[in-house]
Structure formats: structure tokens, C-alpha cells
Amino acid sequence: MGYLNNSVVTVDAILTKKGRELLARGDGSFKITQFALADDEIDYTLYNPSHPSGSAFYGEAIENMPLLEAFPDENQIMKYKLTTLPRGTSKLPVLDLGFASITLKQGASLAITPQTLNYLGATTSFEANGYTATIADTRVLSSLTGVGISTEEAERLNSTTTVGTNVSKTVIGTSINLTATAINTLFGTRTQLQTTITVIGRDSGARLTLPVTITKTN
């Protein structure tokens, strides 16, 4: 990781781990369909409406902050993505998955049905375009599927398989089904495998990351 010269660089775009994987296949499966913007490095408490030089300098400290160089680790960057919400929104939408963390035994399955709170004036809501779910290390699961959304993009992601390397996998659905791996060799001398799953509302942009633990039983 490094810093960028913010007086010269305006956009620093990179491929995610999944994008690099698809590009390396060379079979035409690599297509850019989404992009995200974030402001992780910005400290908005530095905005100073009392600056003695006037309103043109209120954001001077923010504008002079160093910009982080982009790198493809979803656990360390792009945690605070920019979203567009309907005019009149008074509360930021938040996700409720019904879990604070996920722990599965080998071979066990779990269905996640996210709900979005404070969205479009409703107490709870299931978003029409569903949710994306990204497991940071696909090796810990034998399957990860999304159900309930039948768009071309959703079907492409939900049918994508990965090789046995430490890469992420993303699916789309109104409900997310995951099954823990039953392979013992991945554990080595350990009794647990750990990773994270990140769920994002495709309409609201609300985001939640949970720790995932797979416990060896065989």
C-alpha cells in the first residue's frame, strides 16, 4: 500500500481479485459490469466552517489529505462506499442478517435472508434487486449460491466456480445459501477456518461484514 499524489491523480482504478481471476481465464468471461467509489481515507471532522479565511477554505484540510493507493483486498479497503439515496432520506439504511457472526460445522448449511432497515420509509424491507454476498475465501465453502434474482448478471455470478485457491466469490439473490466445506486437508493442524462474508444491498448500498468460522468435525 502507498500514497498517491493527490495534486495529479484523480482516479485510481484496479481490478478486484475476482476480476483478475476472470481476466486470466482468457475465455471472454471477463466483463466490467460494476464499479464502486469510496472515501475511506477522508476524515470529514476536519471540515472547518469557522476557518478565518472564509468559505472557500472550509474543506482545505480535507482536500490536502493524502490519497491511498488502491489495492485488491476487500477487508482493508473500500469499506465506506459512496451511495445515492432517494431525496428526503433521513436515516441511513442498515442491513440485518439475523446473525452477529456465522459458525458452521463441516458440511453444514445455512440460509441467509437479509433485510434492510430504514429504507424508503419502511421499518424493514427486502430490496427488489436483491443483495450481493461475497465470501473472502471461497475455499472454506463447498457451495455459495444466491436465489430469488433471475437477471443475466445474477445467473452468471451464481453459476461461476473457482479453483482451490484463496480467492473471493460473489453471488446475487434475495436469499443466500452457503454450505461449509467437508474437505479435511484444508484445515491442516487447525480445528477452525476463518474468513468473512460481506453482504451489500443492491438498491440501498447498505453493507455488513460478518466473520465466518468453519469448525472441523471429521
Secondary structure, 3 states (H helix, E strand, C coil): CCEECCCCCCCCCCCCHHHHHHHHHCCCCCCCCCCCCECCCCCHHHCCCCCCCCHHHCCHHHHCCCEECCCCCCCCCCCCECCCCCCCCCCCCEEECCCCCEEEECCCEEEECCEEEEECCEEEECCCCCEEEEECCHHHEEEEEEECCCCHHHHHHHHCCCCCCCCCEEEEECEEEEEECCCCCCCCCCCEEEEEEEEEECCCCCEEEEEEEEECCC
